[in-house]
Structure formats: structure tokens, C-alpha cells
Amino acid sequence: MSLFAKNTLNLLYQFGIALTGTPEDAEDVLHTALERYLANPPIDIKDAPAYVRTVMRHCWYDELRKLKTRRNYLQVNHAEQHDDTPIHLIEEDLESLMISEMEIARVWSQLEDPQRELLYLWCVLDYTAQEIANELGVPRGTILARLHRLKKSLRQQAEIDQQQGAGA
Amino acid sequence: MKKPIKQSVKNYLGDFELNNEQLSALQLLDKKAQSQVSRQRYWLSGIAASLLCLILAAGGYYKYQQNNHLLIESIAREVITNHHKMKPLEVAGQRINEIAGYFDKLDFAPAHTALVHALQKDLIGGRYCSIQGETALQLRMRDGQNVFSTLFEARYDDSKFDVLPVIEAQEAPITVNLDGYRVKLWVEKGIVMALVEKG
């Protein structure tokens, strides 16, 4: 399918939302990435959308770096290095989590950038941990650990929401 | 309603879609890039075609020059050989007008040329010959030191002699030095002329 087909562009836009957290930033990042892609199209590319996602990722983190607001990203990386909580590195672990769209909508803005990106690749594109690891250039174990923490984070958020709902 | 997380995330993000205006703006990027590539291809193919024409023209010109060079050398060698043989004169005379009547087999009249002064004072006679298959005449001259020179005149055939300079077009004669002789070649008054002198 063409990179500029409606469906592909929408998927990239949704990735942008997962990456940046807002539709406005998503559109900007997608626009910039497509311009860069067209200015210097790679030869013999197998997966153009994956390539554009990488360019979007670089654009976004470049932008964050410029604004010196990489705090979120750095915190997640820091957590990966120092969180000693024992984890079960099983991919299916997170799949068992049941959550409503409304809950997703509520916790979405509270998730870190890399967590949203991970959710997009895993849920929307249905990538395996290994495929995500390949795209992000990190070990599979790191992806499994992130998925595990994501599940923990989503559960906590859901519990907080439930308590707030009950309190109200 | 609770659903597996994959489904919920898919549904949540699936609600975000580019509107028509946003889609058009992004697709326009592609169209612009394509037209730029087309323009680049157009210019590149134009440049490539021009270069090819230039190479062919240069090759053709080189070939043409090579052929011209061979033809000129061939004429020069032929008149040198004729001069060197010193075959007996068929008609003697010191003025062209005196001997012109003898050359009635030619379809042109033997002519004077301002480029060969010796013709006025050193002419001793002439005979028939040929240059490149064209019937020609040779006018032999001998100076005070007993040195011979020969002026050849032949009918101008542009399929054979168009490489030669035309005096009336302000072109200078071609000079070829071969085997100790100096040969000058040109076209004058519609006649091919070749002068062979000791080099």
C-alpha cells in the first residue's frame, strides 16, 4: 500500500498521537517526517511506514531535546535502569488486562511518551515484543519489562480512577 | 465496557483520523516531490541527450576531419607522383594562351592563377593527366636554377573536392609537405588547382 494512502497516513497520524500525546504535535511531526522522507527517499526500503515512524521518533525527540523537556523520556529510561522490582517477562501478561476505552482515554495523557509509543506498536500494529525491539533498536527483554511496567501503571491508574469514582 | 487492552487501545486511537484538509496537505507533499523528481528527470534526460549529441557530433566531426585529412594526403601524393615522373610534355609553350587550345578534351579552359607567379615567366609546356579519376592537365615550369614545379588543374567535382578551400571565399590554400615536396591545394575559378614545388 502506498505510503500516502489514506489508511497508511491515518495509522502514522495515530502513531504520532501515541508518540507526542496531542493531535497537533502528531500532525507536525508527521508532516516533518514525510518531508524528510521525500527529500531523501531511502533506496530499497522494505517497510516505508516503519521508516517514517523512525523519522517521526527522531523528529519528536529532537524537538524535545531542543525544548529541554526530555524529562519524561529520561525518567522512563532511568526507571528501567533502577527499578529492581522482580518482573515476569511474559508477553501475554499484559494481554490479559481488561480495560475500557474510557479508561484508556483518561490515563492516556498520564502515560509517558515511550509508553504510549509502545502501546501503539503493540496494540494497533499488533507487533510482538521482538518486532517492537527491532524497530526501537533495544533488546526484547527491555520491551517485556516496559510492557510489564505499563500493565502495573495502567492497573494503578484504573484503581485510582475507581476510588475517585467511588468517592464521588 | 471493559475489553482486552489491545482492542481498547485500537478503538481509542482509531477515533483519531486526519480530516480531509490535513490529508490533502500531506498528499500534496508527495505530489510536489513527484513533480520535482519528474522535472529533475526531464532536465537530466535533456542533459544526457545533449551530451550524447555532443559526443556523436564530436565523433562525427573527428571522423569527417580524418576523412578530409586522408583525401588531402591522397591528392597530394597523386600530384607529387605525377610531378616526379616528369613524363614528356605533350605541348610546349611559355604562355597559357598559347597551349590552351591543345587541351580541348577538358570541359574547362586552363586558367591563370595569381597564386603562381612562375606561370607568367617559367612555363615550358603541359600535358594531360588525372587527379582522383578526373581528367586534368599539368603545366610544367622551370626556374632560372633549373628547378621544376608543376601546376595541376582539374574539373571541380564537389563530391570529391569539397574539402578544398575556395580562394574566392577568402580561404587560404592548404599546404602539405610530403617526401621533400611542398604541395598547395585550392579551388579557384571553379577549378581544382594543385601546385607541386621542391620543398
Boltz contact constraints between the chains, C-beta under 6 A:
constraints:
  - contact:
      token1: [A, 4]
      token2: [B, 27]
      max_distance: 6.0
  - contact:
      token1: [A, 4]
      token2: [B, 30]
      max_distance: 6.0
  - contact:
      token1: [A, 9]
      token2: [B, 18]
      max_distance: 6.0
  - contact:
      token1: [A, 9]
      token2: [B, 26]
      max_distance: 6.0
  - contact:
      token1: [A, 10]
      token2: [B, 17]
      max_distance: 6.0
  - contact:
      token1: [A, 10]
      token2: [B, 18]
      max_distance: 6.0
  - contact:
      token1: [A, 13]
      token2: [B, 18]
      max_distance: 6.0
  - contact:
      token1: [A, 14]
      token2: [B, 13]
      max_distance: 6.0
  - contact:
      token1: [A, 14]
      token2: [B, 16]
      max_distance: 6.0
  - contact:
      token1: [A, 17]
      token2: [B, 16]
      max_distance: 6.0
  - contact:
      token1: [A, 34]
      token2: [B, 29]
      max_distance: 6.0
  - contact:
      token1: [A, 38]
      token2: [B, 29]
      max_distance: 6.0
  - contact:
      token1: [A, 38]
      token2: [B, 33]
      max_distance: 6.0
  - contact:
      token1: [A, 97]
      token2: [B, 5]
      max_distance: 6.0
  - contact:
      token1: [A, 98]
      token2: [B, 2]
      max_distance: 6.0
  - contact:
      token1: [A, 99]
      token2: [B, 5]
      max_distance: 6.0
  - contact:
      token1: [A, 99]
      token2: [B, 8]
      max_distance: 6.0
  - contact:
      token1: [A, 100]
      token2: [B, 1]
      max_distance: 6.0
  - contact:
      token1: [A, 100]
      token2: [B, 2]
      max_distance: 6.0
  - contact:
      token1: [A, 101]
      token2: [B, 8]
      max_distance: 6.0
  - contact:
      token1: [A, 101]
      token2: [B, 11]
      max_distance: 6.0
  - contact:
      token1: [A, 101]
      token2: [B, 12]
      max_distance: 6.0
  - contact:
      token1: [A, 104]
      token2: [B, 8]
      max_distance: 6.0
  - contact:
      token1: [A, 104]
      token2: [B, 9]
      max_distance: 6.0
  - contact:
      token1: [A, 104]
      token2: [B, 12]
      max_distance: 6.0
  - contact:
      token1: [A, 105]
      token2: [B, 12]
      max_distance: 6.0
  - contact:
      token1: [A, 119]
      token2: [B, 9]
      max_distance: 6.0
  - contact:
      token1: [A, 123]
      token2: [B, 6]
      max_distance: 6.0
  - contact:
      token1: [A, 123]
      token2: [B, 9]
      max_distance: 6.0
  - contact:
      token1: [A, 123]
      token2: [B, 10]
      max_distance: 6.0
  - contact:
      token1: [A, 124]
      token2: [B, 10]
      max_distance: 6.0
  - contact:
      token1: [A, 124]
      token2: [B, 13]
      max_distance: 6.0
